[in-house]
Amino acid sequence: MIDRTNGGSPPAHPQVFHTVPTAVIAEAEQRDRYPQQSELRELSAFFSSGQKRLEIAAALAQNADRIVAAGANRIFTGGSPMAYLERATDPIGLPGSGYYIGEDFLSAKARSKANLAQEPRSIDPTSGLMDWFKSLFAQGRPNAPSRFRTIDISKYGVVRMKRSMRDLDWFLRYTTYAIVAGDTNILSVNVRGLRGVIPEDVTLATVVALQEMQWKAAQYVDAEAKALVKRYFEVLITEYLVEKPNPRLRFGASKLHPGQPLPQSYYDSALPTPRLVIKPGLSETEKQEAIRAAYRQVFERDVTQIYGVALYDLESQVKNGQLSMKEFVRQLGCSRLYRREFYEPFTISRVIELACRHFLGRGLSCLEEFQTYFEVISEGGLPALVNALVDSQEYADYFGEETVPYLRKLGLEAQECRNWGPQLSLFRYSTPVRKVPQFVTTFAGQQRPLPNQHPYGVGNDPLEIQFGAIFPQETRHPKTQPAHFSTTSRRILIDSGLHNGRNGDRNGNTHWGRVPGTFGHPLLKLEPTHQPRRGNNAQGPYLDVARHSIEAVILGTYRQVFGRDVFDGQRQMVAETKLKGGEITLREFVRQLAKSRPFRRLYWENLYITKAIEYIHRRLLGRPTYSREELNRYYDLVAKQGFYGLVDALIDSPEYIEEFGEDTVPYERYLTPRGYAMRSPQGPLAWWKLRDNPDIAGDWMAAHTPRQPVKIRSTVDSVVASAPSARSAQIAMATATSQQPREMAQPASDQSTRTNQGAGSEQSPIVAGSSAPMSGSNAERPSASANDQKLPSSGTNPS
Amino acid sequence: MSLIKQVIDNSDEELRYPTPGELRVIRDFCKSGSDRIQIARNLQAKATDIVERGTRQFWKICPRTPSNSGDRRKTATAKRDMSWYIRLISYCLLAGNDQPLREIGLTGMKELYTNLGIPLTNIVQYLNCLKAEAMKQLDQADADEVIPYFDELIQEIALPGPPYFMNDGPGESIPV
């Protein structure tokens, strides 16, 4: 089992580029002030030039094909390069296409209408010729360097032609974006270093094509705009010619914090962050601003105005140069205010997390680091922690003596993937008031065994059949950290103990759990209605009371497949007749029921796909799905073959044939512990109790203490009456969930691999002992039709 | 995230040039640019006044509140938070949409107040007072621009969000 631990990664969308307004706002926001006059002037200039820039963009967009064609014709010979340009083929349904699928389904008429709306993109050959003719006499056309040779299309190959044309189109498109944005940032972020991935000879050709496009694009705009277009193209070409820049390295401070690379483009696209430093030569206002920034970093908000804690003598020392910024930050950390704000209200673990943010600008990175600082703070208190952080090698590397500490966010430096979730939320505004330590809980979560939930999501299994539900009610105990399931990890399933007559393995040991209510429930089997012939005499019908009538078998099948008794109108009379007549086997009967209209309506049409698969699986195979991997296979099947394919696959599966064969009514073989807890009369979900669904069933089970000692050996009757085996199974669950992950990773025996990986039966001798006598007596239990009513269908009934 | 950025992101997603419609949106945005800057300036000039009078109004409605308890620090903190919101609104004016408010301001604010034990109704009441005050202080045209952001702020805090994770485009998904 692969076990990757992490703190969850909320989808992080790094900044792709920035525009003038975003840059201004980010700058002002980071300094906690309104935009300054100069910034407003810049913005105002941006707005007033907007008209011009948009005109250019519109002109470029309109003549895009011609511009790209000009560039391509310059470098390619022997054919029409534009034939290789592929546009996004079918924009139908995308927003902005003028046609939205949600409104009506793709009727042929609507489709053709939308196609008509597209502009014809072929270029008039005569105008192309005219252009070419004109271009012969045009002024200012760039000269290609002498070593440039044109590329023959036929030799170049279709695939490479397509790529080249796509790239030329892309260059023009991004230039247009940059012109709209009024900022060349988008170009430098996306284009820089491209040359590093393109062979050298092609690079030269690309530059020639770009210059041609630059010249061509300038033809379509007026004189004033020409300079602007030229400038943007120049930025494009310059950035293109830059060698692939080295990734920026995050310093490795110790072996616990290895250095990590961050691609340069990520760094470029990050919002500009002011690095404030205090140096002797700075002006008074700049110094003042740096000091405010230090307050803001350490106290997370602007404290000077509100609390009136301007530490005047300290400040003046900083301004005089007697005190370095590092010492100033240290003094702030040791101040009474810091203690009151960030030490006294919190637990120690939280204090460490917050201090790490304030003084190092990041969250905790690993458990070892936390333990180090925990030791420091428990021995020396808060001042020792502050000193340790400020004196650390990392602080020296990043901030040194002069720089004010800042938050090292995503995009500013490489982040460790394992801590993204807590890391990003630690940088949020409301972080100080979170009472639960974020990192420590994550670290602790890594040490725990797998929670008893579906790998599909965090709290997605409130009812056992509802797993995959997408609306977790997580208002009270929100857990941002997902369980680290891989595709190979499986759910723990409790065995019902029924194994088609062969209880347990060969040694007579059964598994450690039992599904309550199914115990003692006999298998329904379709057996021949007449005794076999003996010699020539046909024997009469079976009159053995231990056998089930065919009617009982049919009703039992309905109950299993539909989860309840069906109404008369829903019965499949044709299939029943065939079954009674011996035309079809019971397996075929089950298949016909599953393919019937009522079943489809009940379990397929109203449900979303995960839930539908889960229901049908439980109905037909008698167990929940094991793992994400298995579910994925069903998704695939359903996508390709639909509902009927799924039913066929389940009923024809080797598992079905082995377990139920041709003549046994499917029964519930396994159950999730959560569903088990629900069915237990003392379970957390009993109807009269408050429903505070615990995160995992194991939580409840671990907390639950049985009121009476477990009976090691019990008779069948007492089991049926008071279900002590249910209790012993609870204990077994509790032991199983508190096992260390190391044990869970061990290869289990072949039985437990099939049934309940992670909690092998050999780990709970109590239950193994208790269920041994049951297995013997179970086989010889007489049939009792009253027991049929105990089919555990009520818990899973969807209606 | 400004309006322009949104347009570029959209068209980049679909591998096309900005459509004329989108360009028109940006053009309108640019045309109103100087007005917006002016409104932002006006708002900035009146911010302290709005907060001051809004607070007094709020205390009339809600006399028993920590900020009115005589603790000067608490009063100042409350005022700081409110002027912070007004500053965010001025950012929104410059960006042309509500993204700065959402990204900087609203994320986690509800949790913050809940954690601090401040009743959300009080905050809503307070913001309502500020809004009324802003309407009084600013002239009609300016107020028309500013009020929607106040409304959004109030709604965001007052209404319970959907109980699931929304993926609303770039940016961290926010549990609401």
Contacts between the chains, C-beta under 8 A, distances in Angstrom:
chain1	res1	chain2	res2	distance
A	10	B	172	5.2
A	10	B	173	5.9
A	11	B	167	7.3
A	11	B	172	6.8
A	11	B	173	5.5
A	12	B	172	6.7
A	13	B	170	4.1
A	13	B	171	6.0
A	13	B	172	7.4
A	16	B	9	7.3
A	16	B	170	8.0
A	17	B	5	7.6
A	17	B	8	7.7
A	18	B	5	7.5
A	19	B	2	5.6
A	19	B	4	4.9
A	19	B	5	5.1
A	19	B	8	7.8
A	21	B	2	4.0
A	21	B	3	8.0
A	21	B	4	6.9
A	21	B	94	5.6
A	21	B	95	5.0
A	21	B	96	7.1
A	22	B	1	6.4
A	22	B	2	5.1
A	22	B	5	6.1
A	22	B	95	6.9
A	24	B	94	6.6
A	25	B	2	7.6
A	25	B	91	4.7
A	25	B	94	6.2
A	25	B	95	5.8
A	25	B	100	5.5
A	28	B	91	7.0
A	29	B	91	6.7
A	29	B	100	7.4
A	29	B	104	5.8
A	33	B	87	7.9
A	34	B	40	7.7
A	34	B	44	4.8
A	34	B	87	6.1
A	34	B	90	6.3
A	35	B	40	7.5
A	35	B	90	7.8
A	35	B	91	8.0
A	35	B	94	6.8
A	40	B	37	5.5
A	40	B	40	7.8
A	40	B	41	7.4
A	43	B	33	7.2
A	43	B	37	6.4
A	43	B	94	6.4
A	44	B	33	6.6
A	44	B	34	5.9
A	44	B	37	5.6
A	46	B	30	7.8
A	46	B	33	7.4
A	47	B	29	8.0
A	47	B	30	4.7
A	47	B	31	7.8
A	47	B	33	2.5
A	47	B	34	6.2
A	47	B	36	8.0
A	47	B	37	7.6
A	48	B	30	7.6
A	48	B	33	7.0
A	48	B	34	7.1
A	50	B	26	6.8
A	50	B	27	6.6
A	50	B	29	7.6
A	50	B	30	2.7
A	50	B	31	7.4
A	50	B	33	6.7
A	51	B	27	6.5
A	51	B	30	6.4
A	51	B	31	7.5
A	54	B	23	5.1
A	54	B	26	5.9
A	54	B	27	5.1
A	54	B	30	7.2
A	57	B	17	7.6
A	57	B	18	6.4
A	57	B	23	6.3
A	58	B	20	6.6
A	58	B	23	5.5
A	60	B	17	7.5
A	61	B	17	3.6
A	61	B	18	6.7
A	64	B	17	6.3
A	87	B	15	7.6
A	88	B	14	6.5
A	88	B	15	4.6
A	88	B	16	6.7
A	91	B	14	6.6
A	91	B	16	7.3
A	94	B	14	5.1
A	95	B	10	7.2
A	95	B	14	7.7
A	96	B	10	6.8
A	96	B	11	7.5
A	96	B	14	6.3
A	96	B	16	7.6
A	96	B	19	5.9
A	96	B	21	7.9
A	96	B	22	7.6
A	97	B	14	7.9
A	173	B	12	7.9
A	173	B	15	7.6
A	173	B	16	7.8
A	173	B	17	6.1
A	176	B	17	5.7
A	176	B	18	7.1
A	177	B	8	4.8
A	177	B	11	7.4
A	177	B	12	6.8
A	177	B	18	7.7
A	180	B	4	6.3
A	180	B	7	7.1
A	180	B	8	6.3
A	180	B	18	6.1
A	180	B	23	7.6
A	180	B	26	6.5
A	181	B	4	5.7
A	181	B	5	7.2
A	181	B	8	6.0
A	182	B	4	7.7
A	186	B	8	7.3
A	301	B	80	7.7
A	302	B	80	6.9
A	305	B	76	7.1
A	305	B	80	6.8
A	306	B	73	6.6
A	306	B	76	4.3
A	306	B	77	5.7
A	306	B	80	5.4
A	307	B	73	6.2
A	307	B	76	7.8
A	424	B	172	6.4
A	425	B	108	8.0
A	428	B	107	6.1
A	428	B	108	4.6
A	429	B	104	7.8
A	429	B	107	7.0
A	429	B	108	5.4
A	429	B	109	7.0
A	429	B	112	6.7
A	430	B	108	3.8
A	430	B	109	6.7
A	430	B	111	5.2
A	430	B	112	3.5
A	430	B	115	6.9
A	431	B	108	7.8
A	433	B	111	7.7
A	433	B	112	5.7
A	433	B	115	3.9
A	433	B	116	5.6
A	434	B	111	7.8
A	434	B	115	6.8
A	435	B	115	7.0
A	470	B	164	6.5
A	471	B	163	6.2
A	471	B	164	5.1
A	472	B	163	7.9
A	472	B	164	7.4
A	473	B	163	6.2
A	474	B	163	7.8
A	474	B	175	7.6
A	475	B	163	6.8
A	478	B	175	6.8
